[in-house]
Amino acid sequence: MFTGIVEEMGTVKAIRKGPHSAVVELQAQVVLEDLHIGDSIAVNGVCLTATAFSPAGFTADVMHETLNRSALALLRPGSQVNLERALAAGGRFGGHIVAGHVDGVGTVQRITRDDNAVWYTIAAGPEILRYVVEKGSIAIDGISLTVARVDGQSFAISAIPHTVSVTTLAHRRVGDPVNLETDVLGKYVEKLLQPLQAEAPPPSGITRDFLTRCGF
């Protein structure tokens, strides 16, 4: 589990692509502290497993499903990425619950300034927007952000200068793809509220007419 509070920006050193997968080598510093093989690191909001590491960075495998669901397939050597280690027990919960399981990819539609803040409008499909609510939380490339506005085609967030300067938001341009993860709580609530058709009891045959005929 992550919080969406980016610890540092790393740099893609190399990418070795297979037919439907990839091995990504990333340069980093902060996230290497206490790193062990098998540890989880969020890379632009995608939970990846460190398969090897050195004093200068770490390596992770990216499988077919991850490439299909995220914008990691567009990374190139030299690309900067947001990095966050998994939350340690007793750590500060500064953002919101982020699983690192990307729901889909959105597109930067508009970037505007508002005094010291920067507004980013992100276009997304209905399968994403159904879980996006005003004043709710969303992870954009692994950054925990608050939804300021939402409509049928897009949503907008307002970022403070610090967030822009220490994350890849500073490098985003109109038309860029971004990884999106909606609030996991909303998805579970929706699932639990859906009627379980498979478990519906069979029709009993008891109707109002039947009860009337029987004197009830």
C-alpha positions as CSV (number, residue, x, y, z in Angstrom):
1,M,0.0,0.0,0.0
2,F,1.1,3.5,-0.8
3,T,0.0,7.0,0.2
4,G,0.6,9.0,-3.0
5,I,3.2,11.2,-1.4
6,V,6.1,11.0,-3.9
7,E,9.5,10.5,-2.3
8,E,11.6,11.4,-5.3
9,M,11.8,11.6,-9.0
10,G,13.9,8.8,-10.6
11,T,15.1,8.5,-14.2
12,V,14.7,5.6,-16.6
13,K,18.2,4.3,-17.4
14,A,17.3,1.5,-19.7
15,I,14.3,-0.5,-20.9
16,R,14.6,-4.1,-22.3
17,K,11.4,-5.0,-24.1
18,G,10.1,-8.5,-24.7
19,P,7.2,-9.4,-27.0
20,H,4.6,-8.4,-24.4
21,S,6.7,-7.3,-21.4
22,A,9.6,-5.2,-20.3
23,V,12.4,-4.9,-17.8
24,V,12.9,-1.4,-16.6
25,E,16.2,-0.1,-15.0
26,L,15.7,3.1,-12.9
27,Q,18.2,5.5,-11.3
28,A,17.2,6.5,-7.8
29,Q,18.5,7.4,-4.4
30,V,15.9,7.9,-1.7
31,V,13.9,4.7,-2.4
32,L,17.1,2.6,-2.2
33,E,17.3,3.1,1.6
34,D,16.6,-0.3,3.2
35,L,15.6,-1.7,-0.1
36,H,15.4,-5.5,-0.5
37,I,14.8,-7.7,-3.5
38,G,11.0,-8.3,-3.6
39,D,10.1,-4.9,-2.1
40,S,7.3,-2.9,-3.8
41,I,8.0,0.5,-5.3
42,A,5.3,2.7,-7.0
43,V,6.7,3.9,-10.3
44,N,4.4,6.6,-11.7
45,G,1.7,5.1,-9.5
46,V,2.2,1.5,-10.7
47,C,3.3,-1.0,-8.0
48,L,6.4,-2.8,-9.3
49,T,8.6,-5.3,-7.5
50,A,12.4,-4.7,-7.2
51,T,14.1,-7.7,-8.8
52,A,17.7,-6.3,-8.5
53,F,19.3,-3.2,-7.2
54,S,22.7,-1.4,-7.0
55,P,24.0,1.8,-5.2
56,A,22.6,3.8,-8.2
57,G,19.2,2.3,-8.8
58,F,17.0,-0.8,-9.1
59,T,15.4,-3.0,-11.7
60,A,11.8,-4.2,-12.1
61,D,9.8,-6.5,-14.4
62,V,6.7,-5.1,-16.1
63,M,4.2,-7.7,-17.3
64,H,1.8,-7.6,-20.2
65,E,-1.3,-6.6,-18.2
66,T,0.6,-3.7,-16.6
67,L,1.7,-2.4,-20.0
68,N,-1.9,-2.6,-21.3
69,R,-3.4,-0.8,-18.3
70,S,-0.9,2.0,-17.8
71,A,1.3,4.5,-19.6
72,L,4.5,2.7,-18.6
73,A,4.8,1.4,-22.2
74,L,5.6,4.9,-23.3
75,L,8.6,5.4,-21.0
76,R,11.9,5.9,-22.7
77,P,15.5,6.1,-21.4
78,G,15.8,9.5,-19.8
79,S,12.1,9.7,-18.8
80,Q,11.6,10.9,-15.3
81,V,9.2,9.0,-13.0
82,N,7.6,9.5,-9.6
83,L,8.8,7.0,-7.0
84,E,7.4,6.0,-3.6
85,R,8.2,3.1,-1.4
86,A,5.4,1.0,0.2
87,L,4.1,2.5,3.5
88,A,5.9,1.3,6.5
89,A,4.0,0.4,9.7
90,G,3.9,3.5,11.9
91,G,4.6,5.8,9.0
92,R,2.8,9.1,8.3
93,F,-0.4,8.7,6.2
94,G,-0.1,11.9,4.4
95,G,-2.1,11.2,1.3
96,H,-4.8,8.5,0.8
97,I,-5.0,4.7,0.3
98,V,-3.2,4.0,-3.0
99,A,-2.8,0.4,-4.1
100,G,-0.5,1.0,-7.0
101,H,-3.1,-0.8,-9.2
102,V,-3.8,1.6,-12.1
103,D,-7.4,1.7,-13.3
104,G,-6.5,3.3,-16.7
105,V,-4.9,6.1,-18.6
106,G,-6.1,9.7,-18.8
107,T,-4.9,12.5,-21.0
108,V,-3.9,16.0,-20.0
109,Q,-6.5,18.2,-21.6
110,R,-5.6,21.7,-20.2
111,I,-3.0,23.3,-17.9
112,T,-3.8,26.8,-16.4
113,R,-2.3,28.9,-13.7
114,D,-4.3,30.4,-10.8
115,D,-1.9,32.7,-8.8
116,N,0.5,30.2,-7.1
117,A,-1.5,27.1,-8.1
118,V,-1.5,25.1,-11.3
119,W,-4.8,23.5,-12.6
120,Y,-4.6,20.3,-14.6
121,T,-7.7,19.1,-16.4
122,I,-7.6,15.4,-17.2
123,A,-9.8,13.7,-19.8
124,A,-10.8,10.2,-18.9
125,G,-13.4,7.5,-19.9
126,P,-16.7,6.8,-18.1
127,E,-15.2,3.7,-16.5
128,I,-12.8,6.0,-14.6
129,L,-15.0,9.1,-14.1
130,R,-17.8,7.0,-12.4
131,Y,-15.5,6.8,-9.3
132,V,-14.3,10.4,-9.4
133,V,-16.1,12.7,-7.0
134,E,-15.5,16.4,-6.2
135,K,-13.3,16.8,-3.1
136,G,-12.5,13.1,-3.3
137,S,-9.0,11.7,-3.8
138,I,-7.3,10.4,-7.0
139,A,-3.8,9.3,-7.8
140,I,-2.3,10.8,-11.0
141,D,1.0,9.1,-11.9
142,G,1.1,8.0,-8.3
143,I,0.6,11.5,-6.8
144,S,-2.2,11.8,-4.2
145,L,-4.4,14.7,-5.3
146,T,-7.8,16.2,-4.5
147,V,-10.5,16.4,-7.2
148,A,-11.6,20.1,-7.5
149,R,-14.1,19.7,-10.4
150,V,-15.6,16.8,-12.4
151,D,-18.0,16.5,-15.3
152,G,-18.9,13.9,-17.9
153,Q,-15.7,14.0,-19.8
154,S,-12.9,15.1,-17.4
155,F,-11.9,16.2,-14.0
156,A,-9.6,18.9,-12.7
157,I,-7.1,19.2,-9.8
158,S,-5.3,22.2,-8.4
159,A,-1.7,21.6,-7.4
160,I,0.5,23.7,-5.1
161,P,3.9,24.8,-6.3
162,H,5.7,22.2,-4.0
163,T,3.8,19.3,-5.5
164,V,4.5,20.5,-9.1
165,S,8.2,21.0,-8.4
166,V,8.9,17.6,-6.8
167,T,6.9,15.5,-9.2
168,T,6.6,14.8,-12.9
169,L,3.6,17.3,-13.0
170,A,6.2,20.0,-13.8
171,H,7.0,18.1,-17.1
172,R,3.5,17.3,-18.2
173,R,2.1,18.9,-21.3
174,V,-1.3,19.0,-23.0
175,G,-1.8,15.7,-24.7
176,D,0.4,13.7,-22.3
177,P,-1.0,10.4,-21.0
178,V,-1.1,9.9,-17.2
179,N,-1.8,6.8,-15.0
180,L,-5.0,7.1,-13.0
181,E,-6.0,5.2,-9.9
182,T,-9.3,6.0,-8.3
183,D,-10.2,5.7,-4.6
184,V,-10.3,2.0,-3.9
185,L,-13.0,2.4,-1.3
186,G,-15.5,3.6,-3.9
187,K,-15.0,0.5,-6.0
188,Y,-15.5,-1.9,-3.0
189,V,-18.7,0.0,-1.9
190,E,-20.1,-0.3,-5.4
191,K,-19.4,-4.0,-5.6
192,L,-21.0,-4.7,-2.2
193,L,-24.1,-2.7,-3.2
194,Q,-24.7,-4.6,-6.4
195,P,-27.3,-7.4,-6.1
196,L,-25.8,-10.8,-6.4
197,Q,-27.9,-12.2,-9.1
198,A,-26.4,-15.7,-8.9
199,E,-27.5,-15.9,-5.2
200,A,-31.0,-14.7,-5.8
201,P,-33.6,-17.1,-4.3
202,P,-35.7,-19.0,-6.8
203,P,-39.3,-17.7,-7.4
204,S,-41.6,-19.1,-4.7
205,G,-44.8,-18.8,-6.7
206,I,-46.4,-16.9,-3.8
207,T,-48.2,-13.8,-5.2
208,R,-50.9,-11.4,-3.9
209,D,-53.5,-13.3,-5.9
210,F,-52.4,-16.6,-4.4
211,L,-52.7,-15.3,-0.9
212,T,-56.1,-13.9,-1.6
213,R,-57.4,-17.2,-2.9
214,C,-56.1,-18.9,0.2
215,G,-58.0,-16.5,2.5
216,F,-55.1,-14.2,3.5
